[in-house]
Structure formats: C-alpha cells, structure tokens
C-alpha cells in the first residue's frame, strides 16, 4: 500500500474518481476498448478480448473488422465497420448486436471519445453479454460516461504487474514509445526522487493483491514535471488475479492549490506569531525602567523572535562621537565595546547610513567592509557568523542601532526584516524613556542626598543616629527625609517625614518643608507651633495633592522631657531596656496642609531608652500590610541583643536587617533615633 493513501483524492465534476474506478472498471463484467483515429485498437481489456476469442495482446494494433475477418466472420466484420463509420460520421453513440461463432450474443455500444491532451478523435467500445444483469448494463453506462469525461488515463496491467496493453494517453503525456512504456517501463517517466517509493508500493500491491494508490511527479513531453495520482485494483476470477485496471489522473492543479494553501497558512501563522511576539516585546519594553532593563528585554526578544544568539543595543556616547555596545552580562565580550562610526561593524554602518545592514556570513561581511582586518578580528574573537543591524531613531534623531548576531551563517527573510525593523522602533522608544527616567532618577537622588544632613550634630547628653537606604534601582527616588539640629536653649530637635510621590517633585517638596521647619523651629521651637506654621506655609506653596506626613520632637537632655507632634505619620518606637519596646500611644494628627488644631505629646525618656522614628518603607511592602508590619516591628525590637539596645547605631541596623529579611525592598527606608545614655556614676566621680 502506498504511503500517500491519506491524501484526499481529486474530484471530477463533484464525484470521487476512486469510487467510479472501483465500481466501473473493476467489478463490472463488461468489456471495453479504445479505438484510435486509424481504427486500430489501442486499449483492450481482457473481457473484450474474450469476445474475439483472443488475448488482449493479440488485439492491439489491429482493427475489430480485421479480427473478425481472420476468424471467418465477414458479416460481423462488415457490421462493425459500419458502426465505426457511423460514429465517426455522426458523432453520436451507436448500438448494435454481435453474435460470435460460439453463439454468444454481445450488446455493443460505440461512442466518440476526444483525447484532452492531443485532440485525437477516438472511439470507445463497450461490450456486454446479452444475458448479463441490469446492474452490468448500468455499469456499462457509467463506464461510458467515465471514459467520455476524458480527465483520466485508463491503463491495464497483467496479473504480475507488467503493463501488457498500450496506453496512448500516457505516452502522449510522457513522450514514451510503446516499447518504453510496456512492462515496467512506465516507471521511467516517474521523477527520480519518487520512483523508488512508487515502484515499491506497486510491487507490494501486486504481491499482496491489494489496491494501489500513489502520488508522484511525472516527466512530461516538454521536460517539466506534473503531479499525477495512480490508483488500481486487481480483477480476479475466483481466487486468481486476471489483470489490474487503473487510472492516472493529473492532479497538478489540485496539488499546486494545496501547496499554495499550505504556504498561505504558514505565512499567516508566522505573521500571527510575529504580531504576538511584537506585542509581547512592546509589553516587556514598557516595563523596562533603565537602559540595562531594555538591553535585557531585547536579548530575550531577539532570541525568541528570530533566534538571535546575541543581541546588543548600540548607543551614541554623550558627545555623539562614538558608539557604545551594551549587552547582558552573559554575552561574549566584543573586540571593541566602543567604536567610531567609521569602524567596520554592522552597527556603525547602520547608524552612518541610517539603513539596515545585513551580512549572512563572514564572507559577506568582509565584502561589505572591503576586507578590513577588523572583520577578521571580530570573527576570530567571537562566535558571531551572521549579523543584522538596524538603526534606532527617536523623533527623526538617530540614537544608535539594534545589533543582532548568530553563531551560524543565516539569511534573514523579508518577513523577519519587517519584524526586526518594528522591533528596533520599539527598542528606540524604550531607550528614550529609560534615558529620561535615569536622568530624572539621578537628579532626584542627588537632590535628596544633598538635603539629608551629612552628619548629625553632637549634643551633650544625647546620642543621635540615622539610617537611610534607597529603594532598588527600579524604584524612583522618594521624598523620605530626616534632620536633627541643636536649639539655642540647649535642647535638640529632630524630624522625620515623608513627602508622598516620587522623583524630582517629591524631592523638591521635601527641600521646601525641611527649610521652612528649620526656620520655624529657631523662632518658636515647640512642636505644635512648628506644625501650625508649616500648615500655613503648606497652604501657600504646596498643592493639595502633595500629601506630607512627619514626626517632630524636641528633647531636653537634662530632664529627659520629650515633646512630640505627629502630622499623620507612623507612631515612634520606644525601646526601653527593662520595660520592653512599645509604640508611642495616641492618635496622630492630620497630614500637613489640613487645617486642624495641632497638639503634642509630652513624656520623659529614661536614661538608656531610645526613641526611633521611621518611614513606611521599614514596615510596609507588597506582601506585608502596615498593621502587621507594626506588630512585627515591636516583636523584632523585643529580640534585639543587649549590645544593639545600648547603641542607637546598632539598633537601627538591627531593625532594618531584621524587618527586610525575606522581603524585596520596594521603597526608601529612613530612620532617626535619639537616645539618652546611661550616666556612669563612677566616671562622674
């Protein structure tokens, strides 16, 4: 059985050819023949040859009248000449009856048949015994219609599989002569790549006496190849195979249409995949905040999108004189990480020409740069063997190139090039956003650090400590701040606040509030008065969307009295050596700018106790709420080792490391601690 039996059969005028062949040419007990324009028999099946009392091979090349005259039936010969002439003259079917010398009566039907390839006018002959059933006559009519259709080539082979009758239609297509066609010679017209498979399938069918079905290419008279489908079934007399009857059908049009559909489906699938990949690339690049993030995203997209082994983002330096290649840390090291526009590299050429630069192999790269020695250096120092570079521009201004390379020679298709050009455009936009973010981040970070005190003041009888840790590079600079300064009356003031928002606006707001607080504190240092003054300043200079919270205290180191006002901030943590840690009780007032009467808390700090102020980055994150974070802060402080409890610097470091362990830091963490040290009576004496 052929390996291609699963291929859908061709269809002729809505009917499936294999069913017709099986019903009409194999099972029907009728004889058939095709008579050429010279009135000689060109195709004869066994059943029709029996009517003449001969074998099919004895009938080929002779006229029906000659066969009857040789047997002594002159009347029968004359009748058949007349029927044949009537068909050729009138173009209609002719029916007559023929009685053999043995007394058998056959009903004959003669009808015109036109060869679709050569245009030769032939005559078909169908013969059925007079006593045969109505089903046989129905099959006779169907066979006549099948042959008249002219879309298939009918052939016959002996029981051993050798062609034993001429097939002019096949020879007309292939240009073979009779001797070349008979036996197994027809296989000589089969495409060399298909012949072994078809011959094996035909041999297996003959040996196993099973239907034959194969698709293959056939060399035509013009020298080209068309697609044909061959199908055949054995004709059996009892258990013996008498012959094989089959058809050759030209399925070139159907095959080409199927291949076209497959190509279109493949192209549509690839286009859909590229669209999905571009959408994912756009999404991934939208989440990239820094240029390094963009480079990492592009490395993944280049590999998944077109199979690039290495992806680099090549950007102008600050002076726009040289190009700098950026890649992930796992990429191989290039011979030069920085180079000029004249350097023989695809990225430099893409930037200089503002057009894509492609080289499918090292030879093309050498030809592109006229054998520059730097090309050999690149090939020897790296695994790169094919290159694609596309310029990147923002608002018409070139910023660099997207450079992809492969470790094996590779052609880039037109569809892939369109995808990469779109990808380079998305990469350029992402780089522009990332550069803008980095500039703003650096500016805000520098502003924030410039506003935080370089060192805390030294105040007799008081120990101060502060801690600041910026969020990760993926988080914009926030508005956390702290400050501490001595007051003229010998007391010390401290503040820790949070200006909501990120970036330069938050840092600038922090600067204004810090400066205003210092000015107010030196004139009227009491916490409630300072916060009331800040409310008035806030109404005049800050927007209503600029939410700001803070805790401000004044401590007298002599008496230990601490006065504190809380404008919507988290409660201070009090660490007492003997009593254990606790949060300062009392509801906080409203954030700055919300006009409400300001109050303050007054309590006494015992020697050895520490009061810690902190930002929400210490207790809150994506996995922990503020409430649970405050509870955990008290538990962590209770477990502090004695050396941390006695040293405010160690205490703050312990709190930060313990509270952030197991969590990803996603916000700034800021702390300020004030401690009254234990008085050593021995040292006083």
URFENCOR-V67416 format. One record per residue. RES is the residue in three letters. PSI is psi in radians with two decimals (* if undefined). Layout:
BEGIN
res;psi
RES;PSI
RES;PSI
END
This chain:
BEGIN
res;psi
UNK;2.40
UNK;2.61
UNK;-0.12
UNK;0.35
UNK;-0.26
UNK;-0.13
UNK;2.29
UNK;2.36
UNK;2.69
UNK;2.81
UNK;2.41
UNK;2.00
UNK;0.70
UNK;-0.16
UNK;2.54
UNK;2.15
UNK;-0.74
UNK;-0.69
UNK;-0.70
UNK;-0.78
UNK;-0.79
UNK;-0.71
UNK;-0.70
UNK;-0.69
UNK;-0.31
UNK;-0.97
UNK;-0.45
UNK;2.30
UNK;1.01
UNK;2.74
UNK;2.65
UNK;2.71
UNK;2.74
UNK;2.26
UNK;2.20
UNK;-3.13
UNK;-0.32
UNK;0.20
UNK;0.24
UNK;2.60
UNK;2.15
UNK;-0.51
UNK;2.26
UNK;2.28
UNK;2.98
UNK;-0.65
UNK;-0.73
UNK;-0.67
UNK;-0.56
UNK;-0.57
UNK;-0.59
UNK;-0.09
UNK;0.44
UNK;3.01
UNK;2.74
UNK;-0.69
UNK;-0.50
UNK;-0.28
UNK;-0.48
UNK;2.41
UNK;0.11
UNK;2.75
UNK;2.70
UNK;-0.64
UNK;-0.68
UNK;-0.71
UNK;-0.69
UNK;-0.64
UNK;-0.68
UNK;-0.49
UNK;0.01
UNK;0.16
UNK;1.39
UNK;-0.63
UNK;-0.77
UNK;-0.66
UNK;-0.73
UNK;-0.71
UNK;-0.70
UNK;-0.56
UNK;-0.72
UNK;-0.75
UNK;-0.74
UNK;-0.72
UNK;-0.62
UNK;-0.69
UNK;-0.79
UNK;-0.58
UNK;-0.71
UNK;-0.35
UNK;0.14
UNK;2.87
UNK;2.58
UNK;2.33
UNK;2.41
UNK;-3.05
UNK;2.49
UNK;2.32
UNK;2.20
UNK;2.99
UNK;-0.41
UNK;0.01
UNK;0.06
UNK;2.41
UNK;2.23
UNK;2.37
UNK;2.21
UNK;2.45
UNK;2.11
UNK;2.34
UNK;2.63
UNK;2.51
UNK;2.22
UNK;2.22
UNK;2.09
UNK;-0.38
UNK;-0.79
UNK;-0.32
UNK;0.07
UNK;2.35
UNK;1.98
UNK;3.02
UNK;2.25
UNK;2.52
UNK;2.19
UNK;2.28
UNK;2.35
UNK;2.42
UNK;2.54
UNK;-0.62
UNK;-0.01
UNK;2.73
UNK;2.94
UNK;-0.55
UNK;-0.65
UNK;-0.71
UNK;-0.62
UNK;-0.71
UNK;-0.60
UNK;-0.77
UNK;-0.69
UNK;-0.72
UNK;-0.71
UNK;-0.81
UNK;-0.68
UNK;-0.81
UNK;-0.63
UNK;-0.49
UNK;-0.62
UNK;0.18
UNK;-0.06
UNK;2.72
UNK;2.09
UNK;2.33
UNK;2.82
UNK;2.52
UNK;2.70
UNK;3.03
UNK;-0.42
UNK;0.02
UNK;0.00
UNK;2.41
UNK;2.15
UNK;0.05
UNK;2.58
UNK;2.64
UNK;1.52
UNK;-0.62
UNK;-0.76
UNK;-0.77
UNK;-0.54
UNK;-0.63
UNK;-0.79
UNK;-0.36
UNK;0.09
UNK;2.62
UNK;3.09
UNK;-0.80
UNK;-0.66
UNK;-0.47
UNK;-0.76
UNK;2.86
UNK;-2.19
UNK;0.26
UNK;-0.41
UNK;-0.45
UNK;-0.32
UNK;-0.33
UNK;-0.10
UNK;2.49
UNK;2.39
UNK;-0.61
UNK;-0.31
UNK;-0.29
UNK;-0.83
UNK;-0.77
UNK;-0.77
UNK;-0.75
UNK;-0.71
UNK;-0.74
UNK;-0.70
UNK;-0.76
UNK;-0.72
UNK;-0.71
UNK;-0.77
UNK;-0.75
UNK;-0.72
UNK;-0.09
UNK;0.96
UNK;2.74
UNK;2.57
UNK;2.36
UNK;2.08
UNK;2.56
UNK;2.36
UNK;2.95
UNK;2.46
UNK;2.31
UNK;2.16
UNK;3.00
UNK;-0.55
UNK;-0.15
UNK;-0.20
UNK;-3.02
UNK;2.34
UNK;2.77
UNK;2.28
UNK;2.71
UNK;2.20
UNK;2.31
UNK;2.48
UNK;2.68
UNK;2.60
UNK;2.50
UNK;2.13
UNK;2.53
UNK;1.67
UNK;-2.10
UNK;-0.10
UNK;2.42
UNK;2.14
UNK;-0.81
UNK;3.11
UNK;2.35
UNK;2.30
UNK;-3.10
UNK;2.61
UNK;2.25
UNK;2.24
UNK;1.98
UNK;0.41
UNK;-0.80
UNK;-0.79
UNK;-0.70
UNK;-0.77
UNK;-0.67
UNK;-0.68
UNK;-0.74
UNK;-0.66
UNK;-0.73
UNK;-0.73
UNK;-0.73
UNK;-0.73
UNK;-0.75
UNK;-0.71
UNK;-0.76
UNK;-0.71
UNK;-0.72
UNK;-0.74
UNK;-0.68
UNK;-0.73
UNK;-0.70
UNK;-0.74
UNK;-0.67
UNK;-0.76
UNK;-0.71
UNK;-0.67
UNK;-0.66
UNK;-0.74
UNK;-0.69
UNK;-0.75
UNK;-0.74
UNK;-0.79
UNK;-0.73
UNK;-0.51
UNK;-0.46
UNK;-0.13
UNK;2.07
UNK;-0.61
UNK;2.91
UNK;-0.65
UNK;-0.66
UNK;-0.73
UNK;-0.76
UNK;-0.77
UNK;-0.75
UNK;-0.72
UNK;-0.58
UNK;-0.75
UNK;-0.74
UNK;-0.72
UNK;-0.66
UNK;-0.80
UNK;-0.52
UNK;-0.81
UNK;0.14
UNK;0.40
UNK;2.36
UNK;-0.48
UNK;2.36
UNK;2.30
UNK;2.51
UNK;2.04
UNK;2.12
UNK;2.64
UNK;2.59
UNK;-3.13
UNK;-0.61
UNK;-0.02
UNK;0.64
UNK;-0.49
UNK;2.87
UNK;2.48
UNK;2.18
UNK;2.24
UNK;2.39
UNK;2.99
UNK;2.85
UNK;-0.32
UNK;-0.09
UNK;2.72
UNK;2.70
UNK;2.22
UNK;2.80
UNK;-0.61
UNK;2.16
UNK;-0.31
UNK;2.37
UNK;2.86
UNK;3.02
UNK;-0.37
UNK;-0.11
UNK;2.39
UNK;1.33
UNK;2.49
UNK;-0.64
UNK;-0.75
UNK;-0.70
UNK;-0.70
UNK;-0.69
UNK;-0.77
UNK;-0.74
UNK;-0.21
UNK;0.77
UNK;2.70
UNK;2.57
UNK;2.13
UNK;2.47
UNK;2.07
UNK;-0.23
UNK;2.95
UNK;-0.60
UNK;-0.73
UNK;-0.64
UNK;-0.70
UNK;-0.74
UNK;-0.63
UNK;-0.66
UNK;0.38
UNK;0.78
UNK;0.47
UNK;2.39
UNK;-0.43
UNK;-0.45
UNK;-0.79
UNK;-0.64
UNK;-0.74
UNK;-0.79
UNK;-0.68
UNK;-0.57
UNK;-0.27
UNK;2.85
UNK;0.13
UNK;2.33
UNK;-0.07
UNK;2.60
UNK;2.54
UNK;2.24
UNK;2.34
UNK;2.34
UNK;2.60
UNK;2.33
UNK;2.60
UNK;2.13
UNK;0.70
UNK;0.00
UNK;2.08
UNK;2.28
UNK;-0.20
UNK;-2.62
UNK;2.66
UNK;2.12
UNK;2.12
UNK;2.50
UNK;2.79
UNK;2.63
UNK;0.06
UNK;2.65
UNK;2.47
UNK;2.31
UNK;2.48
UNK;2.14
UNK;2.88
UNK;-0.66
UNK;-0.72
UNK;-0.63
UNK;-0.73
UNK;-0.75
UNK;-0.77
UNK;-0.63
UNK;-0.72
UNK;-0.67
UNK;-0.69
UNK;-0.64
UNK;-0.74
UNK;-0.68
UNK;-0.70
UNK;-0.78
UNK;-0.72
UNK;-0.71
UNK;-0.73
UNK;-0.77
UNK;-0.74
UNK;-0.72
UNK;-0.70
UNK;-0.74
UNK;-0.79
UNK;-0.69
UNK;-0.79
UNK;-0.70
UNK;-0.81
UNK;-0.72
UNK;-0.82
UNK;-0.69
UNK;-0.73
UNK;-0.70
UNK;-0.76
UNK;-0.79
UNK;-0.56
UNK;-0.43
UNK;-0.36
UNK;2.47
UNK;2.38
UNK;-0.62
UNK;2.69
UNK;2.65
UNK;2.70
UNK;2.04
UNK;2.26
UNK;2.29
UNK;0.13
UNK;2.46
UNK;2.18
UNK;2.55
UNK;2.56
UNK;2.74
UNK;2.33
UNK;2.23
UNK;2.08
UNK;2.67
UNK;3.07
UNK;2.95
UNK;-0.27
UNK;-0.04
UNK;2.31
UNK;2.69
UNK;2.35
UNK;-2.86
UNK;0.41
UNK;2.49
UNK;2.80
UNK;2.82
UNK;2.67
UNK;2.46
UNK;2.59
UNK;2.58
UNK;2.75
UNK;-0.46
UNK;0.16
UNK;-0.15
UNK;2.99
UNK;2.44
UNK;2.57
UNK;2.61
UNK;2.54
UNK;2.22
UNK;3.02
UNK;1.98
UNK;2.01
UNK;2.54
UNK;3.13
UNK;2.82
UNK;-2.80
UNK;-0.73
UNK;-0.72
UNK;-0.75
UNK;-0.67
UNK;-0.69
UNK;-0.71
UNK;-0.73
UNK;-0.78
UNK;-0.78
UNK;-0.69
UNK;-0.81
UNK;-0.70
UNK;-0.70
UNK;-0.76
UNK;-0.75
UNK;-0.74
UNK;-0.68
UNK;-0.59
UNK;-0.34
UNK;-0.72
UNK;1.49
UNK;-0.25
UNK;2.38
UNK;-0.79
UNK;-0.66
UNK;-0.71
UNK;-0.80
UNK;-0.60
UNK;-0.73
UNK;-0.67
UNK;-0.60
UNK;-0.76
UNK;-0.74
UNK;-0.69
UNK;-0.76
UNK;-0.56
UNK;-0.53
UNK;-0.42
UNK;2.66
UNK;2.81
UNK;-0.37
UNK;-0.05
UNK;1.41
UNK;2.26
UNK;2.27
UNK;2.67
UNK;2.80
UNK;2.25
UNK;2.32
UNK;2.77
UNK;2.19
UNK;2.33
UNK;1.91
UNK;-0.33
UNK;-0.86
UNK;-0.30
UNK;0.08
UNK;2.29
UNK;2.10
UNK;2.30
UNK;2.43
UNK;2.43
UNK;1.98
UNK;1.32
UNK;0.28
UNK;3.04
UNK;2.61
UNK;2.44
UNK;2.68
UNK;2.23
UNK;2.09
UNK;1.91
UNK;2.31
UNK;-0.78
UNK;-0.72
UNK;-0.26
UNK;2.82
UNK;2.72
UNK;2.81
UNK;2.44
UNK;2.13
UNK;2.75
UNK;2.45
UNK;2.34
UNK;2.67
UNK;-3.12
UNK;2.78
UNK;2.90
UNK;2.56
UNK;-0.29
UNK;1.90
UNK;1.79
UNK;2.68
UNK;2.30
UNK;2.35
UNK;-3.12
UNK;2.75
UNK;2.45
UNK;2.18
UNK;3.00
UNK;2.32
UNK;2.13
UNK;2.65
UNK;2.35
UNK;-0.23
UNK;2.66
UNK;2.36
UNK;2.13
UNK;2.23
UNK;2.62
UNK;2.77
UNK;2.94
UNK;-0.28
UNK;-0.35
UNK;-0.60
UNK;-0.31
UNK;2.42
UNK;-2.97
UNK;-0.37
UNK;-0.03
UNK;2.22
UNK;2.91
UNK;-0.77
UNK;-0.84
UNK;-0.54
UNK;-0.66
UNK;-0.72
UNK;-0.73
UNK;-0.60
UNK;-0.75
UNK;-0.73
UNK;-0.71
UNK;-0.75
UNK;-0.61
UNK;-0.40
UNK;0.14
UNK;2.41
UNK;2.75
UNK;-0.69
UNK;-0.53
UNK;-0.67
UNK;-0.61
UNK;-0.14
UNK;2.01
UNK;-0.58
UNK;-0.84
UNK;-0.61
UNK;-0.77
UNK;-0.75
UNK;-0.70
UNK;-0.76
UNK;-0.76
UNK;-0.88
UNK;-0.68
UNK;-0.73
UNK;-0.51
UNK;-0.13
UNK;2.20
UNK;-0.02
UNK;2.58
UNK;2.16
UNK;2.12
UNK;0.32
UNK;2.82
UNK;2.58
UNK;2.13
UNK;2.33
UNK;2.61
UNK;2.26
UNK;2.51
UNK;2.36
UNK;2.43
UNK;1.96
UNK;2.73
UNK;2.29
UNK;2.15
UNK;1.84
UNK;-0.54
UNK;-0.71
UNK;-0.52
UNK;-0.63
UNK;*
END
